Amino acid sequence: MSARNPLVKGVDVDSRTRCSHYHTEVDIVAIKFLCCNEYYACYYCHQETASHSASKWPQDQWNEQAILCGNCQHELTINEYMSTSNCPQCDSRFNEKCSNHFHLYFDVTNESS
């Protein structure tokens, strides 16, 4: 467990990082945005409350800790997060439908030609 509890910004964020947009039992992941180095509960929270546009994490930075488990505050790298459906620290289940939104946070385009 992390010794610190990063601030998670957003709209009506609860103690497990759920927000007004995503608030089911498994919506317990916050994303650190590359553009501001701040955790937000979701893309829409960033869009509504930040004073700037979001930028996506490039693939060469996917080893950065940028994912926060809302249950235990453990920080995961983007690669770790993209390859699991549970927190490696507390085993809490993450929403598997979040992978549908990876393109909002991470540069998932394959630009190799």
C-alpha positions as CSV (number, residue, x, y, z in Angstrom):
1,M,0.0,0.0,0.0
2,S,1.2,3.5,-0.8
3,A,2.3,5.6,2.1
4,R,0.6,8.6,0.5
5,N,-2.9,9.1,-0.8
6,P,-2.8,11.1,-4.0
7,L,-5.5,13.6,-4.6
8,V,-8.0,12.5,-7.2
9,K,-9.8,15.3,-8.9
10,G,-13.1,15.1,-10.6
11,V,-16.9,15.5,-10.2
12,D,-18.3,14.0,-7.0
13,V,-15.3,11.8,-6.4
14,D,-15.7,9.4,-3.5
15,S,-13.1,7.7,-1.3
16,R,-12.6,4.9,-3.8
17,T,-12.1,7.2,-6.8
18,R,-15.6,6.7,-8.3
19,C,-17.2,9.8,-9.8
20,S,-20.5,11.0,-11.1
21,H,-19.7,9.5,-14.6
22,Y,-18.5,6.0,-13.4
23,H,-19.7,4.8,-10.1
24,T,-20.2,1.1,-10.0
25,E,-18.5,-1.2,-7.5
26,V,-15.6,-1.9,-9.9
27,D,-15.0,1.7,-11.1
28,I,-12.1,2.1,-8.7
29,V,-9.3,3.3,-11.0
30,A,-8.0,6.9,-11.3
31,I,-5.7,7.9,-14.1
32,K,-2.8,10.3,-13.9
33,F,-3.0,12.6,-16.9
34,L,0.3,13.3,-18.7
35,C,-0.6,16.9,-19.5
36,C,-0.8,18.0,-15.8
37,N,0.6,15.1,-13.8
38,E,-2.7,15.0,-11.8
39,Y,-5.0,12.1,-11.0
40,Y,-8.5,12.4,-12.3
41,A,-11.3,9.9,-11.7
42,C,-12.0,9.7,-15.5
43,Y,-11.5,11.4,-18.8
44,Y,-14.8,13.3,-18.5
45,C,-13.9,14.6,-15.1
46,H,-10.7,16.0,-16.6
47,Q,-12.6,17.5,-19.5
48,E,-15.1,19.2,-17.2
49,T,-12.8,20.5,-14.5
50,A,-9.3,21.0,-16.0
51,S,-8.5,24.3,-17.8
52,H,-6.6,22.5,-20.5
53,S,-6.9,19.7,-23.1
54,A,-5.9,16.2,-22.2
55,S,-2.9,14.6,-23.8
56,K,-2.4,10.8,-24.2
57,W,0.5,8.8,-22.7
58,P,2.9,7.8,-25.5
59,Q,3.8,4.1,-25.6
60,D,7.4,4.8,-24.6
61,Q,6.1,6.0,-21.2
62,W,3.9,3.1,-20.3
63,N,6.2,2.1,-17.6
64,E,5.3,5.2,-15.6
65,Q,3.1,4.8,-12.6
66,A,-0.1,6.5,-13.8
67,I,-2.9,4.3,-12.5
68,L,-4.2,4.4,-8.9
69,C,-6.3,1.7,-7.3
70,G,-9.1,3.4,-5.5
71,N,-9.4,0.6,-3.0
72,C,-5.8,0.5,-1.6
73,Q,-4.1,3.5,-3.3
74,H,-1.5,1.3,-5.0
75,E,0.0,2.9,-8.1
76,L,0.4,0.7,-11.2
77,T,2.3,1.4,-14.3
78,I,0.2,1.7,-17.5
79,N,1.6,-1.6,-18.7
80,E,0.6,-3.3,-15.5
81,Y,-2.9,-1.9,-15.7
82,M,-3.4,-2.8,-19.3
83,S,-2.4,-6.5,-18.6
84,T,-4.6,-7.1,-15.5
85,S,-8.2,-7.0,-14.4
86,N,-7.4,-6.9,-10.6
87,C,-5.1,-4.8,-8.5
88,P,-1.9,-6.7,-7.9
89,Q,-1.7,-5.3,-4.3
90,C,-5.2,-5.9,-2.9
91,D,-6.8,-8.1,-5.7
92,S,-9.8,-5.7,-6.1
93,R,-11.5,-6.2,-9.4
94,F,-11.3,-3.4,-12.0
95,N,-14.0,-2.7,-14.5
96,E,-13.0,-4.7,-17.6
97,K,-15.0,-2.3,-19.8
98,C,-12.4,0.4,-19.0
99,S,-10.3,-1.1,-21.8
100,N,-12.9,0.4,-24.2
101,H,-11.6,3.8,-23.1
102,F,-7.8,3.2,-23.3
103,H,-7.7,5.3,-26.5
104,L,-8.8,8.3,-24.4
105,Y,-5.8,8.1,-22.1
106,F,-3.1,6.2,-23.9
107,D,-1.7,6.4,-27.5
108,V,-2.8,3.0,-28.6
109,T,-2.2,3.6,-32.3
110,N,0.4,1.3,-33.9
111,E,2.5,3.7,-35.8
112,S,5.1,1.2,-37.0
113,S,5.3,1.2,-40.8
